[in-house]
């Protein structure tokens, strides 16, 4: 009986996000992320331009919108605006629990407005959870150099680490650019690959590479454990630590590293938490616990904290926002044509599973057991309009990419019309 079930039930549990690119294209000298040099050269070549106008901001152009909002005033930001709520509700004339979202208009010079739909409903966050990993990474980094952000940047740019077992297996390719030969290669990450911390961060966010996410999470754990000795930590010392430490202890530390910073931001455990590393290689070393969940409210709280400059500290918040800046082909929510001129700070993710007994043609992004697709977006238009969106869906049996796209256009029109 069990064998028959195994033959007929196909469970696909994959964190998926097509190739994208992040960080301002003038960032190579500062970060050492090599693919940025390619984009910089392409932008200089008038015939080879490939970016939308909204993707061409420079590092200095990226700002935070809510740095003057005191923590005692944050609750007021989440008070529902009647007019915006009525307009948002009109997008869903029929009751459908598959769609949950939060929207906040933070346009400078205008009253802040907030609207929501099932804001506290829980979803599997998928690759959106990698934003929690980057928060945990920056939180631990700040403890090593609490008084110098320049030294934190230097460490991320100059420290190289090997992926090892943590980096595999993952179907997402990463962009590897040879500056001297001006050649770009996209391939999967292997155990022997060595990248700088900045490049691992970029691979984690820009192409949603699961192996890179596991490596970044690993480095955050090592920062927590070794503290100020981390910058000179060797591969041998790191591997020795993981080999000799009890698995139960590793589990608790890896949960604390990514979840404690979320709690400090006022994001509850049921609003957003991570419990599982992103690769089999990593979970074979650090056992998971508790599962991962997210909600539109938890993700909105993160974006508000980011714009306030309190995710770790002001400079860390600004740097995380730069890492989220979309500078390549846009997908899902970000692909709506009305956003071409807008700067988009973005993370998307999906998770699906299939039962082919009931749906033989079930497949990628069309799961019939679960079919999560999530988008976190900060939108900044040339006219000054700025707003935040957290959209989480579980639309079964079909690809909801087009739904995200259509909602992006409707929400943009709604915010600009208020």
ChimeraX attribute file (.defattr): number of C-alpha atoms within 10 A of each C-alpha:
attribute: neighborCount
match mode: 1-to-1
recipient: residues
	/A:1	5
	/A:2	6
	/A:3	8
	/A:4	8
	/A:5	10
	/A:6	10
	/A:7	10
	/A:8	13
	/A:9	15
	/A:10	15
	/A:11	15
	/A:12	16
	/A:13	15
	/A:14	20
	/A:15	24
	/A:16	23
	/A:17	23
	/A:18	17
	/A:19	19
	/A:20	20
	/A:21	26
	/A:22	26
	/A:23	28
	/A:24	24
	/A:25	26
	/A:26	19
	/A:27	20
	/A:28	18
	/A:29	11
	/A:30	11
	/A:31	20
	/A:32	18
	/A:33	25
	/A:34	18
	/A:35	23
	/A:36	22
	/A:37	20
	/A:38	19
	/A:39	24
	/A:40	17
	/A:41	15
	/A:42	16
	/A:43	17
	/A:44	11
	/A:45	11
	/A:46	9
	/A:47	8
	/A:48	11
	/A:49	13
	/A:50	15
	/A:51	17
	/A:52	17
	/A:53	14
	/A:54	19
	/A:55	25
	/A:56	22
	/A:57	18
	/A:58	13
	/A:59	17
	/A:60	10
	/A:61	9
	/A:62	16
	/A:63	15
	/A:64	16
	/A:65	17
	/A:66	17
	/A:67	15
	/A:68	11
	/A:69	15
	/A:70	9
	/A:71	12
	/A:72	7
	/A:73	10
	/A:74	14
	/A:75	8
	/A:76	12
	/A:77	17
	/A:78	20
	/A:79	13
	/A:80	16
	/A:81	16
	/A:82	12
	/A:83	12
	/A:84	22
	/A:85	16
	/A:86	11
	/A:87	16
	/A:88	21
	/A:89	13
	/A:90	10
	/A:91	11
	/A:92	11
	/A:93	7
	/A:94	8
	/A:95	7
	/A:96	9
	/A:97	12
	/A:98	13
	/A:99	20
	/A:100	23
	/A:101	25
	/A:102	26
	/A:103	28
	/A:104	25
	/A:105	22
	/A:106	24
	/A:107	21
	/A:108	13
	/A:109	8
	/A:110	10
	/A:111	11
	/A:112	17
	/A:113	23
	/A:114	22
	/A:115	23
	/A:116	24
	/A:117	19
	/A:118	16
	/A:119	22
	/A:120	18
	/A:121	19
	/A:122	19
	/A:123	20
	/A:124	27
	/A:125	27
	/A:126	25
	/A:127	27
	/A:128	24
	/A:129	24
	/A:130	29
	/A:131	20
	/A:132	22
	/A:133	25
	/A:134	20
	/A:135	25
	/A:136	28
	/A:137	24
	/A:138	20
	/A:139	23
	/A:140	23
	/A:141	26
	/A:142	18
	/A:143	14
	/A:144	19
	/A:145	15
	/A:146	12
	/A:147	10
	/A:148	10
	/A:149	15
	/A:150	11
	/A:151	15
	/A:152	18
	/A:153	17
	/A:154	14
	/A:155	18
	/A:156	20
	/A:157	20
	/A:158	15
	/A:159	14
	/A:160	16
	/A:161	19
	/A:162	18
	/A:163	23
	/A:164	19
	/A:165	20
	/A:166	28
	/A:167	27
	/A:168	23
	/A:169	19
	/A:170	20
	/A:171	15
	/A:172	20
	/A:173	18
	/A:174	24
	/A:175	20
	/A:176	16
	/A:177	18
	/A:178	14
	/A:179	12
	/A:180	6
	/A:181	7
	/A:182	10
	/A:183	11
	/A:184	14
	/A:185	10
	/A:186	12
	/A:187	12
	/A:188	16
	/A:189	24
	/A:190	17
	/A:191	15
	/A:192	12
	/A:193	13
	/A:194	15
	/A:195	19
	/A:196	19
	/A:197	25
	/A:198	22
	/A:199	24
	/A:200	26
	/A:201	26
	/A:202	24
	/A:203	29
	/A:204	25
	/A:205	30
	/A:206	27
	/A:207	21
	/A:208	28
	/A:209	33
	/A:210	30
	/A:211	32
	/A:212	30
	/A:213	29
	/A:214	28
	/A:215	27
	/A:216	28
	/A:217	27
	/A:218	23
	/A:219	20
	/A:220	26
	/A:221	22
	/A:222	22
	/A:223	23
	/A:224	22
	/A:225	15
	/A:226	15
	/A:227	17
	/A:228	14
	/A:229	11
	/A:230	17
	/A:231	15
	/A:232	10
	/A:233	16
	/A:234	11
	/A:235	13
	/A:236	8
	/A:237	11
	/A:238	16
	/A:239	11
	/A:240	11
	/A:241	15
	/A:242	15
	/A:243	11
	/A:244	8
	/A:245	10
	/A:246	11
	/A:247	16
	/A:248	12
	/A:249	11
	/A:250	18
	/A:251	18
	/A:252	15
	/A:253	18
	/A:254	25
	/A:255	21
	/A:256	18
	/A:257	24
	/A:258	27
	/A:259	22
	/A:260	17
	/A:261	21
	/A:262	25
	/A:263	15
	/A:264	12
	/A:265	18
	/A:266	13
	/A:267	21
	/A:268	16
	/A:269	16
	/A:270	14
	/A:271	22
	/A:272	27
	/A:273	26
	/A:274	25
	/A:275	20
	/A:276	20
	/A:277	29
	/A:278	28
	/A:279	23
	/A:280	20
	/A:281	19
	/A:282	24
	/A:283	16
	/A:284	13
	/A:285	16
	/A:286	23
	/A:287	18
	/A:288	22
	/A:289	15
	/A:290	10
	/A:291	11
	/A:292	20
	/A:293	20
	/A:294	25
	/A:295	27
	/A:296	31
	/A:297	27
	/A:298	26
	/A:299	30
	/A:300	24
	/A:301	23
	/A:302	23
	/A:303	22
	/A:304	24
	/A:305	25
	/A:306	26
	/A:307	24
	/A:308	22
	/A:309	23
	/A:310	20
	/A:311	25
	/A:312	22
	/A:313	16
	/A:314	16
	/A:315	15
	/A:316	22
	/A:317	23
	/A:318	21
	/A:319	18
	/A:320	19
	/A:321	22
	/A:322	21
	/A:323	23
	/A:324	24
	/A:325	29
	/A:326	28
	/A:327	27
	/A:328	19
	/A:329	16
	/A:330	22
	/A:331	19
	/A:332	21
	/A:333	25
	/A:334	28
	/A:335	19
	/A:336	19
	/A:337	14
	/A:338	15
	/A:339	21
	/A:340	17
	/A:341	15
	/A:342	24
	/A:343	24
	/A:344	25
	/A:345	23
	/A:346	26
	/A:347	28
	/A:348	28
	/A:349	24
	/A:350	24
	/A:351	24
	/A:352	27
	/A:353	23
	/A:354	26
	/A:355	19
	/A:356	18
	/A:357	13
	/A:358	12
	/A:359	13
	/A:360	10
	/A:361	13
	/A:362	21
	/A:363	19
	/A:364	18
	/A:365	24
	/A:366	21
	/A:367	27
	/A:368	20
	/A:369	19
	/A:370	21
	/A:371	25
	/A:372	26
	/A:373	31
	/A:374	32
	/A:375	25
	/A:376	28
	/A:377	26
	/A:378	23
	/A:379	22
	/A:380	21
	/A:381	19
	/A:382	11
	/A:383	9
	/A:384	13
	/A:385	18
	/A:386	22
	/A:387	24
	/A:388	22
	/A:389	25
	/A:390	27
	/A:391	27
	/A:392	31
	/A:393	22
	/A:394	25
	/A:395	22
	/A:396	20
	/A:397	20
	/A:398	16
	/A:399	18
	/A:400	19
	/A:401	16
	/A:402	15
	/A:403	14
	/A:404	23
	/A:405	18
	/A:406	15
	/A:407	16
	/A:408	23
	/A:409	17
	/A:410	15
	/A:411	18
	/A:412	18
	/A:413	12
	/A:414	13
	/A:415	20
	/A:416	14
	/A:417	8
	/A:418	11
